[in-house]
Amino acid sequence: MDFKDFELIYKENRCEIKDKQKVVLKLKEILGDSNVSTEEIDILAYTKDTSLIAFNWALQGQIAGLPDIITWPETVEQICEILKFANQKKIPVIPYGEGSGVVGGSIPIRGGIIVDMKKFNKILEINNENLIVTAQTGINGMNLERYLNKKGYTAGHIPQSLYFSSLGGWISHRAAGQFSTKYGKIEDIILSMEVVLPQGEIIDFKTTPRASTGPQFDKLFIGGSGTLGIVTKATLRIWPAPEKRTLLSYAFSSIEDSFNATRQILRENVYPAVIRIYDQFETIRHFPDIDNAKDKVMVVFVCEGNAKLVDLEEIITREKCEKNSGVDCGVHPVEHWFDTRFKVTETSSMPTYKIVVDTIEVASLWDNASNVYHSVLDSVKKLEGVIMITAHVSHFYPNGVGIYFTFGGAPGKEQTDLEFYQKCWDTTIKAVLKAGGSIAHHHGIGINRSHWMESEWGRSIKTLREIKQLLDPQNILNPGKVYVDTWKRGEK
């Protein structure tokens, strides 16, 4: 195999496998010949995730990371054997769902063995009385939701990546879906999991609505970026399909007015399934034909569930919006959102114009939210080469929000794409921390945020590293992510 025609972006600390042919033979013994590959086309497919800058690199003959061997296990026991063998040989192992992550979480920056979970794709049981479903974690998100819909249920977890993400990926990144204000985020939906630990031991957590049985160890694996274990099976809450759905939209004069309206709705214990705030810049881009929204902040709402409750939610939502000078824009903006919510062509087409684009989602309490929003926009606008910085807010709580920034620009003559990209990222994160926000809401840590974990966690990062060391003393499971143990960059 020869990748000399490609430039490898993350090559520092890359491990070289000794006696690679013997390693391949052992893996084939564990998995069978058809479930192991070193073919160049397979290797190439696992060199990146869906980070937008990777589109630029592909056009420039660059790759992010280079794995050595691809595997497709079919049983939990096979995963155990892979990890036991990898520990003996000190070979990195990278769990892989569908590669829809956007922060570098599945990029094999150290090389090693990819464990692709796509053959763990079975729905094992639906229990109507308990309102739960159990499925293997390699299942595609849309396949899971379609199956539930046919049976009269919904999982309530609808990320933008629904068509090309997996249940395991949701767990790994602590994901949040578009309907999260009503149904919760993945940590609210998951009730139990089966996990293979880094040294090959299986642990299985009991399914229960809640437990007071000591520290809830299972929560460590939600958001662990595949560094503490490989989740192979999970049981989720489900809900009956909603009886009624109502669409609303309002335009506000300022981001602050939109924050006040949505905050007041949630204080009433009213939870529209979807709330999305688009700042003035994104409103121009997404809703140019809505006269009432010109030069304003658009907010769309979806209320769904029991018909009587939906009617009440609509009354209270309208009341709070109008109290904060919201202007009714009807159902068309929400219908437009439904029509376009899975389309990502706008950003993915930028590389042909040599534009570097990315999204960064952060979190804030309500009293800091406006400050976080303005601080990021003011800071990023000052960077040379930036031509766009906008925001929308897509996740809401009685206590705060998740804010989603989008930047775009072109590096100067003295900068590479990666340097410009990192500068935009680091400037955003600095502004968020200075304003009192949190550096990640639902995309996870990956590579992009790992070097900011000390700033985010403070002294407790030491304990987190000690847990990693205890569970994975050889540091083989997705190394270089989360713990800043092998990969540092940038100014703190």
C-alpha positions, 0 to 999 in steps of 0.5 A, a space after each residue: 500500500 502506497 499513499 505517497 501521493 497524499 499529504 498526511 495532515 496528522 502525522 505526529 505521534 503516528 504508530 507503526 505496526 511491527 510485523 503487520 502481516 502477522 497482525 492481519 493474519 491474527 485479525 482474520 483468524 478472529 474475524 474471518 477473511 472477509 471482515 478484515 481489509 488492508 485494501 487501499 480503497 478501504 483504507 482511504 475511506 477511513 482517513 477522515 470524518 465529516 469535518 468540513 475542512 476535510 472537503 478542502 483537503 480532499 481537493 488538495 490531495 491531502 488526508 487527515 489520518 491514516 489507519 493501517 487495518 480495517 475490521 468489521 466485527 459481527 459479535 461482541 466476542 470478536 470485539 473483545 478479542 480485537 481489544 485483547 490482541 491490540 493490548 498485547 501488541 500496543 496497537 491503537 484501536 479506533 471505533 467507527 460508526 458512520 463517520 458523521 462527526 465533525 470534530 475529528 473524533 474518529 480520525 486515526 491520528 495514531 494509525 492502527 485498527 479501525 473497528 467499524 460497527 456497521 454490522 451491529 445493525 439489529 433492532 432487538 426488541 420493542 417493549 410497549 408497556 415500558 416504552 423502550 427499544 433495544 438496538 445494536 449501536 451500529 444501526 443507522 439513525 434513520 433506519 431506527 427512526 423509520 422502524 419505530 415510526 412504522 410501529 407507531 413510535 418515535 425516539 425523538 432524536 432527530 439530528 441533522 446527521 440522521 441519515 448518515 449517523 449511528 446510535 453508537 455515534 450519538 452516544 460517543 459524542 453526547 449528541 442532541 437532536 432537532 426535537 431535543 427541547 421536548 424529548 431530551 438529548 441522548 443522555 436523557 434517552 439512553 436507559 442502559 448499555 452494553 460496553 466492551 472496555 479497552 482491555 476486552 472485558 464486557 460490562 452490561 448495565 441494568 435497564 431501569 428508569 432511574 437508580 440510586 445505587 452509587 455513582 452512575 458509572 454508565 454515564 462515563 461512556 456517554 460523550 466518551 468519544 470512544 476512548 473508554 469503551 466500545 458501546 455495542 448495545 443500548 436501550 432507549 426511551 421511546 414515545 408514541 407518535 404525536 397526535 398533533 403538530 402545530 407550526 409557529 414562527 415569530 420575528 424579533 427586533 434583537 437576539 435579546 428579545 428572542 432569548 427573553 421570549 423563549 426563556 419565558 416559555 420554558 419557565 412555564 414548563 412548556 416545551 415545544 419540541 423544536 425551537 430555533 432562533 436565527 440571528 439577523 444574518 442567518 435570517 437573511 440567508 434562510 428567510 429572505 422572502 419573509 417580509 415581517 422578518 426583514 432585518 430581524 431575528 427569526 424564531 420557529 417553533 414546532 409543538 407536538 404531542 397530545 392535541 390538548 397539550 399542543 393547543 395549550 403550548 401554542 397559546 403560551 408560546 404566542 403569548 410570550 412571543 407577543 409580550 416580547 414584541 414578536 411579529 407573527 410570521 405564520 407557518 411558511 418559515 417552519 415549513 421551509 425549515 422542514 423542507 431544508 433541515 437535512 440539507 448541508 450543500 451550502 457549506 459542503 460546496 464551499 471548498 470549490 471556491 477555496 473557502 474554509 467553513 465550519 460550525 462550532 456549537 457551545 453552551 451558555 446559561 441564560 444570563 451569559 447567552 447574549 454576551 457569549 453570542 456578541 463576544 464570539 461575533 465581535 472576536 471572529 469578525 476581527 480575524 483577517 480573511 473572515 468573510 462570515 460569522 453567523 449564529 443560530 440557537 437550536 437547543 433550549 433548557 429552562 436554564 440556558 441554551 446551545 448556540 451554534 456558530 458558523 464561520 467562513 473565510 479564506 486564509 491569507 497568503 502566509 496561512 494554510 487552510 489548517 492554520 486559518 481554520 485553527 485560528 477561527 476555532 481558537 478565537 471562538 473558544 477563547 471568546 466563549 470561555 471569557 464570556 462564561 460559556 462552555 466549549 461544546 454542546 453536542 458535537 463532542 471533543 475530538 481533535 478540535 477541542 481536546 487542547 482546550 479541555 484543561 481550560 474547560 475542566 480545570 483541576 478535574 481533568 486530572 481525575 478524568 485522565 486517571 480514569 482513562 489510565 485505569 481503564 486503558 493503561 496501554 492507551 490504545 482506545 482512540 488515543 490522542 482524543 479528549 485527554 490532551 495526552 498525545 496531541 497539543 497545539 495552539 495557544 491557550 
